[in-house]
Amino acid sequence: MSVLHFSIKKHDSYEAPIKSKEPLIFNVGFRQFTARPLFSSDNINCNKHKMERFLHHGRFSVASVYAPISFPPLPLIVLKNRDGEQPAIAAVGSLKSVDPDRIILKKIVLTGYPQRVSKLKSIVRYMFHNPDDVKWFKPVELWTKHGRRGRIKETVGTHGAMKCLFNSSIQQHDTVCMSLYKRAYPKWPEQLYHV
């Protein structure tokens, strides 16, 4: 068993959305198994890949699954079970690689709102609710919906408010955001392979 990465494209005849981590039937060469793939973009110039929540129509994505080791290039047909009907062809593609070290990142954005604004400085609330969290995330860069960049200067009070410094003047109705990234893994197939 290893992590297999398939280069797949949604079939033209399949209209319904295909969510990430949804059970699908994989026909790989002579093998057939049920898996819950994790979809990601395919960056050629980078070793970190952004997770996608859906398989997009009209372009190739990478589907990562736990499965028996196979050797590329194997053809792939992905089937989707429908209630009371025959399985439909959802996607087609081929085996790209067998690599358990491929990094797939999930992006999460935390938001907060300026309480008091004074030119470049602002007190931001509702991003955190604990001063220890503010100290922990102090090195992470902030950005706003209006294109300003900034950083956390210090914590204010006991309820997670923080003093922030920005590169240009910030407005009262702006939203302060922080991008966080977490490594994502495909789901283990419960039906066939027990750990």
C-alpha positions as CSV (number, residue, x, y, z in Angstrom):
1,M,0.0,0.0,0.0
2,S,1.1,3.5,-0.8
3,V,-0.2,6.9,-1.9
4,L,-1.0,6.9,-5.6
5,H,-1.4,10.1,-7.5
6,F,-3.6,10.0,-10.6
7,S,-3.9,12.8,-13.3
8,I,-7.6,12.9,-13.9
9,K,-10.2,15.0,-15.8
10,K,-13.9,15.0,-15.3
11,H,-15.8,13.2,-18.0
12,D,-17.8,15.3,-20.4
13,S,-21.0,13.3,-19.9
14,Y,-21.0,13.6,-16.1
15,E,-22.7,16.8,-14.9
16,A,-23.0,16.4,-11.1
17,P,-20.2,17.8,-8.9
18,I,-17.6,15.5,-7.5
19,K,-16.4,16.5,-4.0
20,S,-13.0,15.8,-2.5
21,K,-13.0,12.7,-0.1
22,E,-16.2,11.3,-1.7
23,P,-16.2,7.5,-2.2
24,L,-15.5,6.6,-5.9
25,I,-14.8,3.3,-7.7
26,F,-11.4,3.3,-9.3
27,N,-10.7,0.9,-12.2
28,V,-6.9,1.0,-12.6
29,G,-5.5,-1.5,-15.1
30,F,-6.9,-4.9,-14.0
31,R,-7.6,-3.7,-10.4
32,Q,-10.9,-2.3,-9.1
33,F,-11.2,-0.7,-5.7
34,T,-13.2,1.9,-3.8
35,A,-11.3,5.0,-2.7
36,R,-11.9,8.5,-1.3
37,P,-9.6,10.7,-3.4
38,L,-8.1,14.1,-2.3
39,F,-8.0,16.5,-5.3
40,S,-5.2,19.0,-5.7
41,S,-3.7,21.3,-8.4
42,D,-0.6,20.2,-10.3
43,N,2.2,22.7,-9.9
44,I,5.2,21.9,-12.1
45,N,7.5,24.5,-10.6
46,C,6.7,23.8,-6.9
47,N,6.8,20.9,-4.5
48,K,3.7,22.1,-2.6
49,H,0.2,21.7,-4.1
50,K,-3.0,23.4,-3.3
51,M,-6.0,21.2,-2.3
52,E,-9.2,21.6,-4.3
53,R,-12.6,20.9,-2.8
54,F,-14.1,19.8,-6.1
55,L,-13.0,18.2,-9.3
56,H,-13.3,21.1,-11.8
57,H,-14.8,20.6,-15.3
58,G,-12.5,20.9,-18.3
59,R,-9.1,20.7,-16.7
60,F,-6.8,18.1,-15.2
61,S,-6.3,17.7,-11.5
62,V,-4.4,15.2,-9.3
63,A,-6.3,12.7,-7.3
64,S,-4.4,11.2,-4.4
65,V,-5.6,7.9,-2.8
66,Y,-4.3,5.0,-0.6
67,A,-4.1,2.0,-2.9
68,P,-2.0,-1.0,-3.8
69,I,1.2,0.0,-5.5
70,S,1.0,0.1,-9.3
71,F,3.5,1.3,-11.9
72,P,2.7,4.3,-14.2
73,P,1.3,4.9,-16.8
74,L,-1.8,2.9,-16.1
75,P,-5.2,3.9,-17.5
76,L,-7.8,5.0,-15.1
77,I,-11.6,5.0,-15.2
78,V,-13.5,6.5,-12.2
79,L,-17.1,5.4,-11.6
80,K,-19.6,7.1,-9.3
81,N,-22.4,5.1,-7.6
82,R,-25.9,6.6,-8.0
83,D,-29.0,5.7,-6.0
84,G,-30.6,2.6,-7.5
85,E,-28.9,3.0,-10.9
86,Q,-25.8,1.6,-12.7
87,P,-22.5,3.4,-11.8
88,A,-21.7,6.3,-14.2
89,I,-18.3,7.2,-15.6
90,A,-17.3,10.3,-13.6
91,A,-13.7,10.9,-14.7
92,V,-10.9,9.4,-16.7
93,G,-7.1,9.7,-16.5
94,S,-3.9,7.8,-15.8
95,L,-1.5,7.0,-12.9
96,K,1.0,9.8,-12.6
97,S,3.2,8.7,-9.7
98,V,3.5,6.7,-6.4
99,D,4.8,9.2,-3.9
100,P,3.9,9.3,-0.2
101,D,6.0,12.5,0.3
102,R,3.9,14.8,-2.0
103,I,2.7,17.8,0.0
104,I,-0.9,18.9,-0.4
105,L,-1.8,22.1,1.5
106,K,-5.3,23.2,2.6
107,K,-5.6,27.0,3.0
108,I,-7.6,28.5,5.9
109,V,-8.2,32.3,6.2
110,L,-8.8,33.8,9.7
111,T,-10.5,37.2,9.7
112,G,-10.7,40.1,12.1
113,Y,-12.1,43.6,12.1
114,P,-10.5,46.9,13.0
115,Q,-11.8,48.5,16.2
116,R,-9.8,51.7,16.3
117,V,-7.8,53.0,13.4
118,S,-5.0,55.6,13.5
119,K,-3.3,56.0,10.1
120,L,-0.9,53.0,9.9
121,K,-1.9,51.4,13.3
122,S,-5.1,49.6,14.2
123,I,-6.5,47.5,17.0
124,V,-8.0,44.4,15.5
125,R,-10.6,42.2,17.3
126,Y,-12.4,38.9,16.7
127,M,-9.5,37.2,15.0
128,F,-8.4,35.5,18.2
129,H,-10.0,35.2,21.7
130,N,-6.9,34.5,23.7
131,P,-3.7,36.6,24.2
132,D,-1.5,33.5,23.9
133,D,-2.9,32.8,20.4
134,V,-1.9,36.4,19.4
135,K,1.7,35.8,20.6
136,W,1.8,32.4,18.8
137,F,0.8,33.8,15.4
138,K,2.8,37.0,15.7
139,P,5.3,36.1,13.0
140,V,2.6,35.5,10.4
141,E,1.9,38.3,7.9
142,L,-1.5,40.0,7.7
143,W,-3.3,41.3,4.7
144,T,-6.6,43.2,4.1
145,K,-9.4,43.0,1.6
146,H,-8.3,46.4,0.3
147,G,-4.7,45.3,-0.4
148,R,-2.8,46.4,2.6
149,R,0.0,44.3,4.2
150,G,0.8,44.3,7.9
151,R,2.1,42.5,10.9
152,I,1.1,42.0,14.6
153,K,2.8,44.4,16.9
154,E,1.5,43.3,20.4
155,T,-1.5,41.9,22.2
156,V,-4.0,44.3,23.8
157,G,-6.1,43.2,26.8
158,T,-7.2,39.7,27.8
159,H,-9.7,38.9,25.1
160,G,-7.5,38.4,22.0
161,A,-7.4,42.0,20.6
162,M,-4.1,43.0,19.0
163,K,-2.3,46.1,17.9
164,C,-1.3,45.8,14.2
165,L,1.0,47.9,11.9
166,F,0.2,48.2,8.2
167,N,2.2,49.5,5.2
168,S,-0.3,52.3,4.4
169,S,-3.4,53.8,6.0
170,I,-6.2,51.3,6.7
171,Q,-9.9,52.1,6.7
172,Q,-12.5,51.4,9.4
173,H,-14.7,49.2,7.1
174,D,-11.7,47.0,5.9
175,T,-11.3,43.3,6.9
176,V,-8.0,42.0,8.3
177,C,-7.1,38.5,7.1
178,M,-4.4,35.9,8.0
179,S,-3.7,32.9,5.7
180,L,-2.8,29.6,7.4
181,Y,-1.9,26.4,5.7
182,K,-2.3,22.9,6.9
183,R,-1.2,19.6,5.3
184,A,-4.0,17.4,4.0
185,Y,-4.1,13.7,3.6
186,P,-6.4,11.4,1.6
187,K,-8.9,9.3,3.5
188,W,-8.1,5.6,4.3
189,P,-10.6,3.3,2.5
190,E,-12.5,1.6,5.3
191,Q,-14.2,-1.1,3.1
192,L,-11.2,-3.0,1.8
193,Y,-8.0,-2.3,3.8
194,H,-8.2,-2.4,7.6
195,V,-5.3,-1.0,9.6
